[in-house]
Amino acid sequence: MNLLEPFSQPVYVSQPLLPGIEELTKLVKLIWDSKQLTNNGKMVQQLEKELAEFLHVPYLSLFCNGTVALQLACQVLRLSGEVITTPFTFAATVHALAWNHLKPVFCDIEEDTFNMNPDLVESLITPETSALFPVHVFGRPCNVVKLQDVAERNGLKVLYDAAHAFGVKINGQDIASFGDVSMFSFHATKIYHTVEGGALTFNHPYLKERADSLKNFGIRGTDHVAEPGSNGKLNELQAAVGILLLDKVPEEIARRKEITALYRQMLSDVPGIKTMKESENVFANYPYFVIQIDKKEYGLSRDELYEKLKEYNIITRKYFYPLCSNFPCYRDLPSADRQRLPVANRIAETVLALPLYGQLPHSAVEKICTIIRSLR
Ligand SMILES: Cc1ncc(COP(=O)(O)O)c(C=O)c1O
């Protein structure tokens, strides 16, 4: 194989983990026999139980996707006024606030983790602030201790967007145990998924009760609709996929860890390419392999490298770009001013996610790295 020839087929940035078709067919048959396709059926109940055990949380509620879960989480926590969040995230994080008529207040991020900088949060708090809404970007935990301290001293709720952080542990403690509520996305591009789907985790039963009601139209009993809820339910077919994939997560993480180590080894000495370090005391889940490109040293900008790699059939992702604070719908907010978000603006211009999934052959990683090395 000529390592500098384009791949014959596109190599995408991610590839979904799939259950065996025979084992899926068996569960589909059970669903068919039960004639219950949705509305908190047996599969959803089983998966909620198994996920709560897997994540070591007392209460968990499944949703049709992570975005609706976030939108309803704001209501579960009765957030109001302003919410401090990060601009370096996927659109869904900030949109969840806008859908609830909450005002996003953008906080700049840390250089090394790309997470909300806890040292800057306090200066953004006003009498209108009701919560902190940090994101564990690329599965790397936020500084949960500092953020909790700021929240407690200022009487704020903490809602974590843990979309990327399934299975991550800090000092052996599962990431879902921090904050008031955490959201996990089970979109097909995530390390664990239900095709589309998501979950909220809670430490208090009343939060789960409210989430369960809000995702089911606000219905509390046969003749009782308590509040204006939405439809956020996961269905039985998708829950079946989730049940079958849960056992496969440890192996998927282990494979991704090996691939990440190979990428790091092959790219660590390329001038102008920076790889992210492992966080200390963290059990990581390796959802993305992200590099930072310094054009002065590497010779190509992030956008130029992205285009060049496409010529080799390597489909990477500018993740996250554009920055949420630069979207037309948010850029006029005072906190969206570029001068106030220097780190986030720079990082968003220079990061690139390379292909990473458990089934990615090591030979493909070697070829991708050889091509990246050759392009400078
Ligand atoms: C950080 C972040 N938040 C929220 C979401 C939304 O999740 P979903 O796609 O399940 O709606 C995503 C999805 O990719 C995400 O990456």
The ligand as an ORCA input file, in Angstrom:
! r2SCAN-3c Opt
* xyz 0 1
  C     -21.891     19.060     23.199
  C     -23.197     18.594     22.645
  N     -24.331     18.987     23.243
  C     -25.538     18.584     22.796
  C     -25.659     17.762     21.705
  C     -27.022     17.378     21.216
  O     -27.271     16.021     21.300
  P     -28.243     15.267     20.258
  O     -27.548     15.187     18.944
  O     -28.434     13.919     20.895
  O     -29.507     16.050     20.196
  C     -24.517     17.329     21.048
  C     -24.663     16.442     19.889
  O     -23.873     16.054     19.161
  C     -23.242     17.753     21.518
  O     -22.110     17.387     20.901
*
